[in-house]
């Protein structure tokens, strides 16, 4: 069984799939408390659903792209069965994970989007660096940047771990409402980083606090 916070059909706001229609399966519970978290409502609540019921709910939208997110989805054991079931039905499956849980058991045809926590999150000490060895060119890594210190942490991590050579994309996202994208853009250009600037477009389509989008 899974504890599901919400399932909804929206426009993907992040990753290299930004702008595409996508079904989101948001699972309940997270063991991180990032300073800039925009989904604290997913820490608790939700309803128990079987993997079969979740798959049926996703398929009802007739959408080829699915993201499993949270909370932290890798806290729930049955998420692995869910990912496998969705991929076997021909869906492109994205997994959004906080980077502090092992990703080695995630099915290889699932695109793992790993959020490497910067100091401004308050959770940088929780990063599981062993995950770097599991990354492939199918996967993406994300850094949420709150200030210059976070940017320098991301820049140095990208170089030290050769993330450009390991992954399909490196995403730098200004913490919405905290860091303006203009200075972040200037820093990226000055350092010629091999990254994508990411603006969470769903927060520009709908008010940032809107749920179910």
BELKA-V538625 format. One record per residue. N is the residue number from 0. PHI is phi as a letter, one per 20 degrees, with the letter a starting at -180 (NA if undefined). D_LAST is the distance of its C-alpha to the last C-alpha in whole Angstrom. Layout:
BEGIN
n/phi/d_last
N/PHI/D_LAST
N/PHI/D_LAST
END
This chain:
BEGIN
n/phi/d_last
0/NA/24
1/d/21
2/e/19
3/d/16
4/e/13
5/a/10
6/c/10
7/b/7
8/d/7
9/b/5
10/e/7
11/f/9
12/e/9
13/c/12
14/m/15
15/f/18
16/e/15
17/g/13
18/n/12
19/e/13
20/g/11
21/b/10
22/e/10
23/d/9
24/d/11
25/e/11
26/e/15
27/e/16
28/n/19
29/b/20
30/d/23
31/d/22
32/c/22
33/f/21
34/g/21
35/d/18
36/g/16
37/d/12
38/c/12
39/f/15
40/f/14
41/e/14
42/f/17
43/c/19
44/n/18
45/n/17
46/c/19
47/f/21
48/b/21
49/f/23
50/g/22
51/f/23
52/f/21
53/f/18
54/g/19
55/f/20
56/f/16
57/f/15
58/f/18
59/f/17
60/e/14
61/l/17
62/d/15
63/f/17
64/d/15
65/c/13
66/d/12
67/d/14
68/b/13
69/b/13
70/l/15
71/d/18
72/f/18
73/f/22
74/f/23
75/d/23
76/g/26
77/f/24
78/f/21
79/f/24
80/f/25
81/f/21
82/f/21
83/f/24
84/f/24
85/f/21
86/f/23
87/f/26
88/e/24
89/n/23
90/f/20
91/e/19
92/d/18
93/d/16
94/d/17
95/d/15
96/c/18
97/f/20
98/n/23
99/d/25
100/d/25
101/f/28
102/d/26
103/f/29
104/e/28
105/f/25
106/g/26
107/f/27
108/e/25
109/e/22
110/e/21
111/e/21
112/d/19
113/d/21
114/e/20
115/e/23
116/f/24
117/e/25
118/g/28
119/f/26
120/f/23
121/n/26
122/c/26
123/f/27
124/f/30
125/e/28
126/g/28
127/e/29
128/f/31
129/f/32
130/f/29
131/g/30
132/f/33
133/e/30
134/f/28
135/c/29
136/f/28
137/f/25
138/e/23
139/c/22
140/c/22
141/c/20
142/c/21
143/e/20
144/d/22
145/d/23
146/a/27
147/f/30
148/f/31
149/f/27
150/f/28
151/f/31
152/f/30
153/f/28
154/g/30
155/f/33
156/f/31
157/g/30
158/f/34
159/f/36
160/d/34
161/l/34
162/f/30
163/f/30
164/e/33
165/d/31
166/c/27
167/e/25
168/a/24
169/d/24
170/d/20
171/d/21
172/d/18
173/f/19
174/g/18
175/f/16
176/n/18
177/d/21
178/d/22
179/f/22
180/f/22
181/f/25
182/f/27
183/f/26
184/f/26
185/f/30
186/f/30
187/f/29
188/f/31
189/f/34
190/e/34
191/l/33
192/f/30
193/e/29
194/c/26
195/d/22
196/f/21
197/c/17
198/d/15
199/l/11
200/f/11
201/f/7
202/f/9
203/e/11
204/f/9
205/c/8
206/g/10
207/g/10
208/e/10
209/f/7
210/e/6
211/m/4
212/c/0
END
